[in-house]
Amino acid sequence: MKNEATGLKRIVSAFGFSMQGLKACYRSEAAFRQEVWLSVVLIPLAFFLAESAVDRVLLIMPVFLVLIVEILNSAIESVVDRIGDEYHVLSGVAKDMGSAAVWLSLMLLIAIWLIILI
């Protein structure tokens, strides 16, 4: 049986793996980089434009959701690409579904920002 870290050591290890994942996604995915820079603009803008703390939270949450969904989409694409280069209909479907999830999260972001700010 594998000797796994527990307690604080496990939390520190998990944090390190998470940072590696963020760095890898930022380096390899142009869409993620664009969304990170969009979040650098939108999050401070939410503090400036929102009239209440609830509005700020509602504006900021979908920004993080887009980043989260993009990371998951990138992970799906990496796993599919790892399996092989040959075309398979299920690989295409998996990648298309990940892309659709990103698109839906972006549409949610736009809708929430429009509803709150208009």
Biopython code that builds the backbone (N, CA, C, O; Angstrom):
import numpy as np
from Bio.PDB.StructureBuilder import StructureBuilder

atoms = [
    (1, "MET", "N", (0.837, -1.181, 0.000)),
    (1, "MET", "CA", (0.000, 0.000, 0.000)),
    (1, "MET", "C", (0.883, 1.246, 0.000)),
    (1, "MET", "O", (1.908, 1.310, 0.678)),
    (2, "LYS", "N", (0.460, 2.207, -0.764)),
    (2, "LYS", "CA", (1.204, 3.455, -0.916)),
    (2, "LYS", "C", (1.094, 4.299, 0.353)),
    (2, "LYS", "O", (0.015, 4.419, 0.932)),
    (3, "ASN", "N", (2.212, 4.881, 0.780)),
    (3, "ASN", "CA", (2.229, 5.743, 1.961)),
    (3, "ASN", "C", (1.860, 7.155, 1.528)),
    (3, "ASN", "O", (2.680, 7.859, 0.939)),
    (4, "GLU", "N", (0.630, 7.574, 1.816)),
    (4, "GLU", "CA", (0.147, 8.881, 1.382)),
    (4, "GLU", "C", (0.244, 9.894, 2.509)),
    (4, "GLU", "O", (0.123, 9.553, 3.686)),
    (5, "ALA", "N", (0.465, 11.148, 2.125)),
    (5, "ALA", "CA", (0.540, 12.231, 3.098)),
    (5, "ALA", "C", (-0.828, 12.447, 3.722)),
    (5, "ALA", "O", (-1.859, 12.221, 3.088)),
    (6, "THR", "N", (-0.823, 12.885, 4.964)),
    (6, "THR", "CA", (-2.071, 13.185, 5.662)),
    (6, "THR", "C", (-1.956, 14.555, 6.324)),
    (6, "THR", "O", (-0.865, 15.112, 6.449)),
    (7, "GLY", "N", (-3.084, 15.075, 6.738)),
    (7, "GLY", "CA", (-3.106, 16.319, 7.486)),
    (7, "GLY", "C", (-2.575, 17.502, 6.700)),
    (7, "GLY", "O", (-2.870, 17.672, 5.517)),
    (8, "LEU", "N", (-1.784, 18.316, 7.385)),
    (8, "LEU", "CA", (-1.248, 19.542, 6.801)),
    (8, "LEU", "C", (-0.341, 19.244, 5.606)),
    (8, "LEU", "O", (-0.339, 19.996, 4.632)),
    (9, "LYS", "N", (0.412, 18.179, 5.669)),
    (9, "LYS", "CA", (1.299, 17.817, 4.560)),
    (9, "LYS", "C", (0.499, 17.536, 3.291)),
    (9, "LYS", "O", (0.914, 17.915, 2.196)),
    (10, "ARG", "N", (-0.643, 16.874, 3.439)),
    (10, "ARG", "CA", (-1.509, 16.594, 2.290)),
    (10, "ARG", "C", (-2.070, 17.886, 1.711)),
    (10, "ARG", "O", (-2.142, 18.041, 0.492)),
    (11, "ILE", "N", (-2.466, 18.812, 2.579)),
    (11, "ILE", "CA", (-3.019, 20.088, 2.124)),
    (11, "ILE", "C", (-1.959, 20.884, 1.364)),
    (11, "ILE", "O", (-2.250, 21.475, 0.324)),
    (12, "VAL", "N", (-0.741, 20.899, 1.879)),
    (12, "VAL", "CA", (0.357, 21.608, 1.213)),
    (12, "VAL", "C", (0.658, 20.959, -0.138)),
    (12, "VAL", "O", (0.875, 21.658, -1.128)),
    (13, "SER", "N", (0.671, 19.634, -0.181)),
    (13, "SER", "CA", (0.909, 18.931, -1.449)),
    (13, "SER", "C", (-0.187, 19.237, -2.457)),
    (13, "SER", "O", (0.091, 19.504, -3.626)),
    (14, "ALA", "N", (-1.429, 19.196, -2.002)),
    (14, "ALA", "CA", (-2.555, 19.475, -2.898)),
    (14, "ALA", "C", (-2.465, 20.893, -3.448)),
    (14, "ALA", "O", (-2.742, 21.123, -4.625)),
    (15, "PHE", "N", (-2.081, 21.839, -2.606)),
    (15, "PHE", "CA", (-1.917, 23.219, -3.063)),
    (15, "PHE", "C", (-0.834, 23.306, -4.134)),
    (15, "PHE", "O", (-1.007, 23.996, -5.139)),
    (16, "GLY", "N", (0.271, 22.617, -3.924)),
    (16, "GLY", "CA", (1.356, 22.603, -4.909)),
    (16, "GLY", "C", (0.899, 22.027, -6.238)),
    (16, "GLY", "O", (1.220, 22.572, -7.294)),
    (17, "PHE", "N", (0.150, 20.925, -6.196)),
    (17, "PHE", "CA", (-0.368, 20.332, -7.434)),
    (17, "PHE", "C", (-1.333, 21.286, -8.129)),
    (17, "PHE", "O", (-1.330, 21.392, -9.355)),
    (18, "SER", "N", (-2.153, 21.974, -7.352)),
    (18, "SER", "CA", (-3.092, 22.946, -7.933)),
    (18, "SER", "C", (-2.348, 24.077, -8.627)),
    (18, "SER", "O", (-2.740, 24.495, -9.717)),
    (19, "MET", "N", (-1.293, 24.573, -8.019)),
    (19, "MET", "CA", (-0.512, 25.651, -8.637)),
    (19, "MET", "C", (0.165, 25.162, -9.917)),
    (19, "MET", "O", (0.254, 25.900, -10.898)),
    (20, "GLN", "N", (0.645, 23.908, -9.904)),
    (20, "GLN", "CA", (1.217, 23.333, -11.121)),
    (20, "GLN", "C", (0.177, 23.268, -12.232)),
    (20, "GLN", "O", (0.481, 23.541, -13.394)),
    (21, "GLY", "N", (-1.050, 22.907, -11.871)),
    (21, "GLY", "CA", (-2.127, 22.831, -12.851)),
    (21, "GLY", "C", (-2.468, 24.199, -13.423)),
    (21, "GLY", "O", (-2.675, 24.332, -14.629)),
    (22, "LEU", "N", (-2.527, 25.216, -12.569)),
    (22, "LEU", "CA", (-2.798, 26.575, -13.048)),
    (22, "LEU", "C", (-1.693, 27.050, -13.992)),
    (22, "LEU", "O", (-1.971, 27.625, -15.044)),
    (23, "LYS", "N", (-0.438, 26.807, -13.608)),
    (23, "LYS", "CA", (0.691, 27.209, -14.460)),
    (23, "LYS", "C", (0.649, 26.490, -15.803)),
    (23, "LYS", "O", (0.851, 27.107, -16.849)),
    (24, "ALA", "N", (0.389, 25.189, -15.772)),
    (24, "ALA", "CA", (0.349, 24.401, -17.013)),
    (24, "ALA", "C", (-0.763, 24.906, -17.925)),
    (24, "ALA", "O", (-0.570, 25.028, -19.135)),
    (25, "CYS", "N", (-1.913, 25.195, -17.353)),
    (25, "CYS", "CA", (-3.029, 25.670, -18.167)),
    (25, "CYS", "C", (-2.709, 27.051, -18.745)),
    (25, "CYS", "O", (-2.993, 27.321, -19.912)),
    (26, "TYR", "N", (-2.126, 27.910, -17.937)),
    (26, "TYR", "CA", (-1.795, 29.256, -18.412)),
    (26, "TYR", "C", (-0.765, 29.188, -19.551)),
    (26, "TYR", "O", (-0.878, 29.906, -20.544)),
    (27, "ARG", "N", (0.229, 28.326, -19.395)),
    (27, "ARG", "CA", (1.279, 28.212, -20.413)),
    (27, "ARG", "C", (0.775, 27.604, -21.711)),
    (27, "ARG", "O", (1.201, 28.008, -22.793)),
    (28, "SER", "N", (-0.133, 26.631, -21.613)),
    (28, "SER", "CA", (-0.481, 25.856, -22.806)),
    (28, "SER", "C", (-1.803, 26.250, -23.460)),
    (28, "SER", "O", (-2.072, 25.827, -24.584)),
    (29, "GLU", "N", (-2.617, 27.029, -22.805)),
    (29, "GLU", "CA", (-3.956, 27.321, -23.334)),
    (29, "GLU", "C", (-4.165, 28.820, -23.529)),
    (29, "GLU", "O", (-4.277, 29.571, -22.561)),
    (30, "ALA", "N", (-4.217, 29.244, -24.782)),
    (30, "ALA", "CA", (-4.427, 30.660, -25.101)),
    (30, "ALA", "C", (-5.764, 31.161, -24.567)),
    (30, "ALA", "O", (-5.852, 32.284, -24.070)),
    (31, "ALA", "N", (-6.801, 30.340, -24.665)),
    (31, "ALA", "CA", (-8.128, 30.751, -24.183)),
    (31, "ALA", "C", (-8.086, 31.022, -22.686)),
    (31, "ALA", "O", (-8.685, 31.991, -22.217)),
    (32, "PHE", "N", (-7.388, 30.180, -21.929)),
    (32, "PHE", "CA", (-7.280, 30.388, -20.483)),
    (32, "PHE", "C", (-6.531, 31.682, -20.184)),
    (32, "PHE", "O", (-6.926, 32.440, -19.298)),
    (33, "ARG", "N", (-5.456, 31.935, -20.917)),
    (33, "ARG", "CA", (-4.722, 33.190, -20.714)),
    (33, "ARG", "C", (-5.627, 34.396, -20.961)),
    (33, "ARG", "O", (-5.616, 35.355, -20.190)),
    (34, "GLN", "N", (-6.408, 34.344, -22.036)),
    (34, "GLN", "CA", (-7.327, 35.446, -22.334)),
    (34, "GLN", "C", (-8.348, 35.623, -21.213)),
    (34, "GLN", "O", (-8.661, 36.748, -20.823)),
    (35, "GLU", "N", (-8.858, 34.521, -20.703)),
    (35, "GLU", "CA", (-9.849, 34.604, -19.635)),
    (35, "GLU", "C", (-9.235, 35.072, -18.324)),
    (35, "GLU", "O", (-9.901, 35.751, -17.542)),
    (36, "VAL", "N", (-7.996, 34.727, -18.073)),
    (36, "VAL", "CA", (-7.313, 35.253, -16.880)),
    (36, "VAL", "C", (-7.204, 36.765, -16.984)),
    (36, "VAL", "O", (-7.498, 37.474, -16.021)),
    (37, "TRP", "N", (-6.784, 37.266, -18.139)),
    (37, "TRP", "CA", (-6.643, 38.720, -18.303)),
    (37, "TRP", "C", (-7.996, 39.417, -18.284)),
    (37, "TRP", "O", (-8.104, 40.548, -17.811)),
    (38, "LEU", "N", (-9.025, 38.752, -18.793)),
    (38, "LEU", "CA", (-10.373, 39.292, -18.686)),
    (38, "LEU", "C", (-10.778, 39.397, -17.215)),
    (38, "LEU", "O", (-11.397, 40.381, -16.811)),
    (39, "SER", "N", (-10.433, 38.397, -16.424)),
    (39, "SER", "CA", (-10.767, 38.434, -14.996)),
    (39, "SER", "C", (-9.994, 39.528, -14.263)),
    (39, "SER", "O", (-10.498, 40.113, -13.304)),
    (40, "VAL", "N", (-8.773, 39.801, -14.713)),
    (40, "VAL", "CA", (-7.982, 40.893, -14.108)),
    (40, "VAL", "C", (-8.685, 42.233, -14.318)),
    (40, "VAL", "O", (-8.557, 43.140, -13.497)),
    (41, "VAL", "N", (-9.417, 42.352, -15.403)),
    (41, "VAL", "CA", (-10.191, 43.573, -15.674)),
    (41, "VAL", "C", (-11.543, 43.528, -14.962)),
    (41, "VAL", "O", (-11.931, 44.495, -14.307)),
    (42, "LEU", "N", (-12.255, 42.417, -15.086)),
    (42, "LEU", "CA", (-13.631, 42.352, -14.598)),
    (42, "LEU", "C", (-13.757, 42.345, -13.079)),
    (42, "LEU", "O", (-14.687, 42.946, -12.542)),
    (43, "ILE", "N", (-12.856, 41.688, -12.381)),
    (43, "ILE", "CA", (-12.991, 41.613, -10.920)),
    (43, "ILE", "C", (-12.862, 42.994, -10.275)),
    (43, "ILE", "O", (-13.719, 43.352, -9.467)),
    (44, "PRO", "N", (-11.833, 43.789, -10.591)),
    (44, "PRO", "CA", (-11.805, 45.148, -10.027)),
    (44, "PRO", "C", (-12.990, 45.995, -10.499)),
    (44, "PRO", "O", (-13.520, 46.811, -9.745)),
    (45, "LEU", "N", (-13.397, 45.793, -11.750)),
    (45, "LEU", "CA", (-14.542, 46.536, -12.284)),
    (45, "LEU", "C", (-15.811, 46.220, -11.491)),
    (45, "LEU", "O", (-16.649, 47.098, -11.285)),
    (46, "ALA", "N", (-15.953, 44.985, -11.052)),
    (46, "ALA", "CA", (-17.112, 44.597, -10.243)),
    (46, "ALA", "C", (-17.164, 45.397, -8.944)),
    (46, "ALA", "O", (-18.244, 45.792, -8.504)),
    (47, "PHE", "N", (-16.015, 45.638, -8.331)),
    (47, "PHE", "CA", (-15.982, 46.433, -7.097)),
    (47, "PHE", "C", (-16.356, 47.882, -7.367)),
    (47, "PHE", "O", (-16.962, 48.542, -6.523)),
    (48, "PHE", "N", (-15.997, 48.366, -8.527)),
    (48, "PHE", "CA", (-16.277, 49.756, -8.887)),
    (48, "PHE", "C", (-17.740, 49.957, -9.298)),
    (48, "PHE", "O", (-18.351, 50.960, -8.929)),
    (49, "LEU", "N", (-18.303, 49.012, -10.057)),
    (49, "LEU", "CA", (-19.637, 49.186, -10.628)),
    (49, "LEU", "C", (-20.777, 48.717, -9.737)),
    (49, "LEU", "O", (-21.872, 49.277, -9.790)),
    (50, "ALA", "N", (-20.538, 47.706, -8.926)),
    (50, "ALA", "CA", (-21.616, 47.124, -8.122)),
    (50, "ALA", "C", (-22.030, 48.067, -7.003)),
    (50, "ALA", "O", (-21.206, 48.763, -6.410)),
    (51, "GLU", "N", (-23.326, 48.070, -6.734)),
    (51, "GLU", "CA", (-23.863, 48.945, -5.688)),
    (51, "GLU", "C", (-23.902, 48.284, -4.320)),
    (51, "GLU", "O", (-23.978, 48.977, -3.305)),
    (52, "SER", "N", (-23.851, 46.970, -4.274)),
    (52, "SER", "CA", (-23.911, 46.266, -2.994)),
    (52, "SER", "C", (-22.923, 45.101, -2.993)),
    (52, "SER", "O", (-22.391, 44.706, -4.030)),
    (53, "ALA", "N", (-22.698, 44.572, -1.800)),
    (53, "ALA", "CA", (-21.804, 43.418, -1.672)),
    (53, "ALA", "C", (-22.367, 42.215, -2.420)),
    (53, "ALA", "O", (-21.617, 41.452, -3.028)),
    (54, "VAL", "N", (-23.674, 42.046, -2.376)),
    (54, "VAL", "CA", (-24.307, 40.922, -3.085)),
    (54, "VAL", "C", (-24.078, 41.064, -4.587)),
    (54, "VAL", "O", (-23.748, 40.087, -5.259)),
    (55, "ASP", "N", (-24.250, 42.272, -5.114)),
    (55, "ASP", "CA", (-24.000, 42.492, -6.543)),
    (55, "ASP", "C", (-22.544, 42.196, -6.897)),
    (55, "ASP", "O", (-22.272, 41.614, -7.947)),
    (56, "ARG", "N", (-21.612, 42.586, -6.039)),
    (56, "ARG", "CA", (-20.190, 42.308, -6.292)),
    (56, "ARG", "C", (-19.946, 40.802, -6.389)),
    (56, "ARG", "O", (-19.274, 40.323, -7.302)),
    (57, "VAL", "N", (-20.503, 40.073, -5.434)),
    (57, "VAL", "CA", (-20.341, 38.614, -5.435)),
    (57, "VAL", "C", (-20.952, 38.015, -6.695)),
    (57, "VAL", "O", (-20.359, 37.136, -7.321)),
    (58, "LEU", "N", (-22.138, 38.490, -7.065)),
    (58, "LEU", "CA", (-22.810, 37.957, -8.250)),
    (58, "LEU", "C", (-22.061, 38.289, -9.536)),
    (58, "LEU", "O", (-22.143, 37.536, -10.507)),
    (59, "LEU", "N", (-21.343, 39.387, -9.557)),
    (59, "LEU", "CA", (-20.532, 39.726, -10.730)),
    (59, "LEU", "C", (-19.229, 38.936, -10.777)),
    (59, "LEU", "O", (-18.752, 38.579, -11.855)),
    (60, "ILE", "N", (-18.660, 38.667, -9.620)),
    (60, "ILE", "CA", (-17.359, 37.989, -9.559)),
    (60, "ILE", "C", (-17.488, 36.473, -9.725)),
    (60, "ILE", "O", (-16.619, 35.848, -10.332)),
    (61, "MET", "N", (-18.546, 35.880, -9.203)),
    (61, "MET", "CA", (-18.685, 34.413, -9.262)),
    (61, "MET", "C", (-18.624, 33.845, -10.672)),
    (61, "MET", "O", (-17.907, 32.868, -10.890)),
    (62, "PRO", "N", (-19.344, 34.411, -11.645)),
    (62, "PRO", "CA", (-19.258, 33.807, -12.987)),
    (62, "PRO", "C", (-17.892, 33.979, -13.638)),
    (62, "PRO", "O", (-17.535, 33.210, -14.530)),
    (63, "VAL", "N", (-17.126, 34.973, -13.208)),
    (63, "VAL", "CA", (-15.763, 35.141, -13.723)),
    (63, "VAL", "C", (-14.927, 33.925, -13.314)),
    (63, "VAL", "O", (-14.212, 33.350, -14.134)),
    (64, "PHE", "N", (-15.026, 33.541, -12.042)),
    (64, "PHE", "CA", (-14.306, 32.360, -11.575)),
    (64, "PHE", "C", (-14.863, 31.090, -12.209)),
    (64, "PHE", "O", (-14.112, 30.159, -12.500)),
    (65, "LEU", "N", (-16.174, 31.049, -12.423)),
    (65, "LEU", "CA", (-16.778, 29.880, -13.058)),
    (65, "LEU", "C", (-16.209, 29.662, -14.460)),
    (65, "LEU", "O", (-15.930, 28.526, -14.842)),
    (66, "VAL", "N", (-16.037, 30.730, -15.221)),
    (66, "VAL", "CA", (-15.454, 30.613, -16.565)),
    (66, "VAL", "C", (-14.048, 30.019, -16.472)),
    (66, "VAL", "O", (-13.697, 29.133, -17.252)),
    (67, "LEU", "N", (-13.246, 30.498, -15.527)),
    (67, "LEU", "CA", (-11.884, 29.977, -15.366)),
    (67, "LEU", "C", (-11.899, 28.493, -14.990)),
    (67, "LEU", "O", (-11.122, 27.699, -15.519)),
    (68, "ILE", "N", (-12.785, 28.138, -14.081)),
    (68, "ILE", "CA", (-12.887, 26.746, -13.645)),
    (68, "ILE", "C", (-13.292, 25.844, -14.809)),
    (68, "ILE", "O", (-12.689, 24.793, -15.026)),
    (69, "VAL", "N", (-14.306, 26.256, -15.549)),
    (69, "VAL", "CA", (-14.783, 25.433, -16.667)),
    (69, "VAL", "C", (-13.709, 25.329, -17.752)),
    (69, "VAL", "O", (-13.550, 24.272, -18.363)),
    (70, "GLU", "N", (-12.977, 26.411, -17.995)),
    (70, "GLU", "CA", (-11.897, 26.364, -18.989)),
    (70, "GLU", "C", (-10.805, 25.388, -18.567)),
    (70, "GLU", "O", (-10.270, 24.663, -19.406)),
    (71, "ILE", "N", (-10.469, 25.360, -17.290)),
    (71, "ILE", "CA", (-9.469, 24.401, -16.802)),
    (71, "ILE", "C", (-9.968, 22.974, -17.004)),
    (71, "ILE", "O", (-9.213, 22.113, -17.456)),
    (72, "LEU", "N", (-11.227, 22.716, -16.676)),
    (72, "LEU", "CA", (-11.781, 21.373, -16.871)),
    (72, "LEU", "C", (-11.815, 20.995, -18.349)),
    (72, "LEU", "O", (-11.520, 19.855, -18.706)),
    (73, "ASN", "N", (-12.173, 21.949, -19.207)),
    (73, "ASN", "CA", (-12.159, 21.699, -20.647)),
    (73, "ASN", "C", (-10.745, 21.363, -21.120)),
    (73, "ASN", "O", (-10.555, 20.440, -21.912)),
    (74, "SER", "N", (-9.771, 22.100, -20.640)),
    (74, "SER", "CA", (-8.379, 21.834, -21.019)),
    (74, "SER", "C", (-7.938, 20.463, -20.536)),
    (74, "SER", "O", (-7.200, 19.764, -21.231)),
    (75, "ALA", "N", (-8.388, 20.073, -19.343)),
    (75, "ALA", "CA", (-8.048, 18.745, -18.821)),
    (75, "ALA", "C", (-8.657, 17.654, -19.701)),
    (75, "ALA", "O", (-7.998, 16.660, -20.005)),
    (76, "ILE", "N", (-9.907, 17.840, -20.108)),
    (76, "ILE", "CA", (-10.556, 16.868, -21.006)),
    (76, "ILE", "C", (-9.768, 16.749, -22.304)),
    (76, "ILE", "O", (-9.492, 15.647, -22.776)),
    (77, "GLU", "N", (-9.406, 17.905, -22.879)),
    (77, "GLU", "CA", (-8.652, 17.893, -24.135)),
    (77, "GLU", "C", (-7.306, 17.191, -23.967)),
    (77, "GLU", "O", (-6.885, 16.442, -24.849)),
    (78, "SER", "N", (-6.635, 17.425, -22.850)),
    (78, "SER", "CA", (-5.346, 16.777, -22.606)),
    (78, "SER", "C", (-5.480, 15.261, -22.515)),
    (78, "SER", "O", (-4.670, 14.524, -23.077)),
    (79, "VAL", "N", (-6.496, 14.805, -21.811)),
    (79, "VAL", "CA", (-6.698, 13.360, -21.672)),
    (79, "VAL", "C", (-7.043, 12.738, -23.017)),
    (79, "VAL", "O", (-6.516, 11.683, -23.368)),
    (80, "VAL", "N", (-7.927, 13.387, -23.772)),
    (80, "VAL", "CA", (-8.296, 12.860, -25.091)),
    (80, "VAL", "C", (-7.067, 12.813, -25.996)),
    (80, "VAL", "O", (-6.853, 11.820, -26.691)),
    (81, "ASP", "N", (-6.257, 13.875, -25.997)),
    (81, "ASP", "CA", (-5.054, 13.909, -26.830)),
    (81, "ASP", "C", (-4.034, 12.866, -26.377)),
    (81, "ASP", "O", (-3.292, 12.332, -27.201)),
    (82, "ARG", "N", (-3.990, 12.574, -25.093)),
    (82, "ARG", "CA", (-3.060, 11.585, -24.549)),
    (82, "ARG", "C", (-3.392, 10.189, -25.057)),
    (82, "ARG", "O", (-2.503, 9.360, -25.255)),
    (83, "ILE", "N", (-4.682, 9.938, -25.266)),
    (83, "ILE", "CA", (-5.129, 8.610, -25.687)),
    (83, "ILE", "C", (-4.624, 8.278, -27.083)),
    (83, "ILE", "O", (-4.262, 7.133, -27.356)),
    (84, "GLY", "N", (-4.597, 9.274, -27.972)),
    (84, "GLY", "CA", (-4.095, 9.002, -29.309)),
    (84, "GLY", "C", (-4.407, 10.117, -30.287)),
    (84, "GLY", "O", (-5.271, 10.960, -30.046)),
    (85, "ASP", "N", (-3.684, 10.102, -31.397)),
    (85, "ASP", "CA", (-3.841, 11.125, -32.425)),
    (85, "ASP", "C", (-4.926, 10.776, -33.449)),
    (85, "ASP", "O", (-5.445, 11.660, -34.132)),
    (86, "GLU", "N", (-5.263, 9.504, -33.552)),
    (86, "GLU", "CA", (-6.242, 9.114, -34.554)),
    (86, "GLU", "C", (-7.625, 9.641, -34.174)),
    (86, "GLU", "O", (-7.970, 9.748, -32.997)),
    (87, "TYR", "N", (-8.403, 9.965, -35.203)),
    (87, "TYR", "CA", (-9.736, 10.512, -34.976)),
    (87, "TYR", "C", (-10.671, 9.428, -34.447)),
    (87, "TYR", "O", (-10.683, 8.298, -34.934)),
    (88, "HIS", "N", (-11.440, 9.800, -33.452)),
    (88, "HIS", "CA", (-12.519, 8.949, -32.968)),
    (88, "HIS", "C", (-13.697, 9.852, -32.651)),
    (88, "HIS", "O", (-13.535, 10.919, -32.058)),
    (89, "VAL", "N", (-14.886, 9.415, -33.051)),
    (89, "VAL", "CA", (-16.071, 10.249, -32.884)),
    (89, "VAL", "C", (-16.293, 10.629, -31.412)),
    (89, "VAL", "O", (-16.701, 11.756, -31.127)),
    (90, "LEU", "N", (-16.035, 9.720, -30.487)),
    (90, "LEU", "CA", (-16.237, 10.026, -29.067)),
    (90, "LEU", "C", (-15.230, 11.050, -28.554)),
    (90, "LEU", "O", (-15.548, 11.843, -27.669)),
    (91, "SER", "N", (-14.025, 11.037, -29.103)),
    (91, "SER", "CA", (-13.040, 12.060, -28.728)),
    (91, "SER", "C", (-13.522, 13.434, -29.169)),
    (91, "SER", "O", (-13.416, 14.411, -28.428)),
    (92, "GLY", "N", (-14.051, 13.496, -30.383)),
    (92, "GLY", "CA", (-14.586, 14.765, -30.883)),
    (92, "GLY", "C", (-15.768, 15.238, -30.064)),
    (92, "GLY", "O", (-15.887, 16.426, -29.764)),
    (93, "VAL", "N", (-16.640, 14.314, -29.703)),
    (93, "VAL", "CA", (-17.809, 14.657, -28.887)),
    (93, "VAL", "C", (-17.369, 15.183, -27.524)),
    (93, "VAL", "O", (-17.912, 16.177, -27.042)),
    (94, "ALA", "N", (-16.390, 14.526, -26.898)),
    (94, "ALA", "CA", (-15.905, 14.960, -25.587)),
    (94, "ALA", "C", (-15.334, 16.374, -25.662)),
    (94, "ALA", "O", (-15.624, 17.210, -24.805)),
    (95, "LYS", "N", (-14.527, 16.641, -26.681)),
    (95, "LYS", "CA", (-13.952, 17.976, -26.837)),
    (95, "LYS", "C", (-15.035, 19.012, -27.127)),
    (95, "LYS", "O", (-14.987, 20.122, -26.597)),
    (96, "ASP", "N", (-16.005, 18.662, -27.958)),
    (96, "ASP", "CA", (-17.096, 19.592, -28.266)),
    (96, "ASP", "C", (-17.932, 19.899, -27.027)),
    (96, "ASP", "O", (-18.360, 21.037, -26.832)),
    (97, "MET", "N", (-18.164, 18.899, -26.197)),
    (97, "MET", "CA", (-18.928, 19.120, -24.962)),
    (97, "MET", "C", (-18.181, 20.035, -24.005)),
    (97, "MET", "O", (-18.784, 20.899, -23.369)),
    (98, "GLY", "N", (-16.875, 19.847, -23.903)),
    (98, "GLY", "CA", (-16.072, 20.746, -23.069)),
    (98, "GLY", "C", (-16.128, 22.168, -23.577)),
    (98, "GLY", "O", (-16.259, 23.110, -22.796)),
    (99, "SER", "N", (-16.030, 22.321, -24.877)),
    (99, "SER", "CA", (-16.124, 23.647, -25.491)),
    (99, "SER", "C", (-17.496, 24.266, -25.245)),
    (99, "SER", "O", (-17.601, 25.463, -24.974)),
    (100, "ALA", "N", (-18.539, 23.458, -25.339)),
    (100, "ALA", "CA", (-19.897, 23.952, -25.081)),
    (100, "ALA", "C", (-20.039, 24.417, -23.628)),
    (100, "ALA", "O", (-20.709, 25.413, -23.357)),
    (101, "ALA", "N", (-19.418, 23.707, -22.709)),
    (101, "ALA", "CA", (-19.469, 24.102, -21.299)),
    (101, "ALA", "C", (-18.810, 25.466, -21.096)),
    (101, "ALA", "O", (-19.319, 26.300, -20.348)),
    (102, "VAL", "N", (-17.679, 25.688, -21.762)),
    (102, "VAL", "CA", (-17.014, 26.991, -21.672)),
    (102, "VAL", "C", (-17.914, 28.073, -22.246)),
    (102, "VAL", "O", (-18.075, 29.134, -21.643)),
    (103, "TRP", "N", (-18.502, 27.810, -23.407)),
    (103, "TRP", "CA", (-19.380, 28.793, -24.040)),
    (103, "TRP", "C", (-20.560, 29.133, -23.136)),
    (103, "TRP", "O", (-20.910, 30.303, -22.985)),
    (104, "LEU", "N", (-21.173, 28.112, -22.535)),
    (104, "LEU", "CA", (-22.302, 28.356, -21.633)),
    (104, "LEU", "C", (-21.884, 29.184, -20.418)),
    (104, "LEU", "O", (-22.627, 30.062, -19.978)),
    (105, "SER", "N", (-20.704, 28.908, -19.881)),
    (105, "SER", "CA", (-20.244, 29.692, -18.729)),
    (105, "SER", "C", (-19.992, 31.147, -19.127)),
    (105, "SER", "O", (-20.249, 32.056, -18.337)),
    (106, "LEU", "N", (-19.495, 31.374, -20.337)),
    (106, "LEU", "CA", (-19.315, 32.750, -20.827)),
    (106, "LEU", "C", (-20.655, 33.444, -21.036)),
    (106, "LEU", "O", (-20.792, 34.629, -20.732)),
    (107, "MET", "N", (-21.642, 32.717, -21.552)),
    (107, "MET", "CA", (-22.978, 33.298, -21.741)),
    (107, "MET", "C", (-23.610, 33.653, -20.394)),
    (107, "MET", "O", (-24.288, 34.673, -20.268)),
    (108, "LEU", "N", (-23.382, 32.804, -19.389)),
    (108, "LEU", "CA", (-23.872, 33.087, -18.043)),
    (108, "LEU", "C", (-23.218, 34.350, -17.484)),
    (108, "LEU", "O", (-23.891, 35.195, -16.893)),
    (109, "LEU", "N", (-21.905, 34.475, -17.673)),
    (109, "LEU", "CA", (-21.190, 35.669, -17.229)),
    (109, "LEU", "C", (-21.788, 36.916, -17.867)),
    (109, "LEU", "O", (-22.069, 37.896, -17.178)),
    (110, "ILE", "N", (-21.981, 36.880, -19.168)),
    (110, "ILE", "CA", (-22.527, 38.042, -19.884)),
    (110, "ILE", "C", (-23.933, 38.360, -19.390)),
    (110, "ILE", "O", (-24.256, 39.523, -19.145)),
    (111, "ALA", "N", (-24.767, 37.343, -19.242)),
    (111, "ALA", "CA", (-26.143, 37.557, -18.801)),
    (111, "ALA", "C", (-26.197, 38.175, -17.410)),
    (111, "ALA", "O", (-26.951, 39.119, -17.179)),
    (112, "ILE", "N", (-25.407, 37.652, -16.490)),
    (112, "ILE", "CA", (-25.408, 38.185, -15.120)),
    (112, "ILE", "C", (-24.919, 39.625, -15.101)),
    (112, "ILE", "O", (-25.515, 40.474, -14.439)),
    (113, "TRP", "N", (-23.843, 39.904, -15.819)),
    (113, "TRP", "CA", (-23.333, 41.277, -15.849)),
    (113, "TRP", "C", (-24.377, 42.232, -16.443)),
    (113, "TRP", "O", (-24.584, 43.325, -15.914)),
    (114, "LEU", "N", (-25.029, 41.831, -17.526)),
    (114, "LEU", "CA", (-26.051, 42.686, -18.135)),
    (114, "LEU", "C", (-27.233, 42.903, -17.198)),
    (114, "LEU", "O", (-27.706, 44.029, -17.044)),
    (115, "ILE", "N", (-27.707, 41.840, -16.579)),
    (115, "ILE", "CA", (-28.868, 41.955, -15.682)),
    (115, "ILE", "C", (-28.556, 42.881, -14.501)),
    (115, "ILE", "O", (-29.363, 43.743, -14.155)),
    (116, "ILE", "N", (-27.402, 42.703, -13.897)),
    (116, "ILE", "CA", (-27.068, 43.499, -12.706)),
    (116, "ILE", "C", (-26.757, 44.945, -13.075)),
    (116, "ILE", "O", (-27.147, 45.866, -12.357)),
    (117, "LEU", "N", (-26.060, 45.151, -14.184)),
    (117, "LEU", "CA", (-25.623, 46.508, -14.513)),
    (117, "LEU", "C", (-26.668, 47.319, -15.274)),
    (117, "LEU", "O", (-26.595, 48.548, -15.307)),
    (118, "ILE", "N", (-27.634, 46.644, -15.883)),
    (118, "ILE", "CA", (-28.688, 47.392, -16.596)),
    (118, "ILE", "C", (-29.900, 47.431, -15.694)),
    (118, "ILE", "O", (-30.926, 48.003, -16.062)),
]
sb = StructureBuilder()
sb.init_structure("model")
sb.init_model(0)
sb.init_chain("A")
sb.init_seg("    ")
for serial, (resi, resn, name, xyz) in enumerate(atoms, 1):
    if name == "N":
        sb.init_residue(resn, " ", resi, " ")
    sb.init_atom(name, np.array(xyz, "f"), 0.0, 1.0, " ", f" {name:<3s}", serial, name[0])
structure = sb.get_structure()
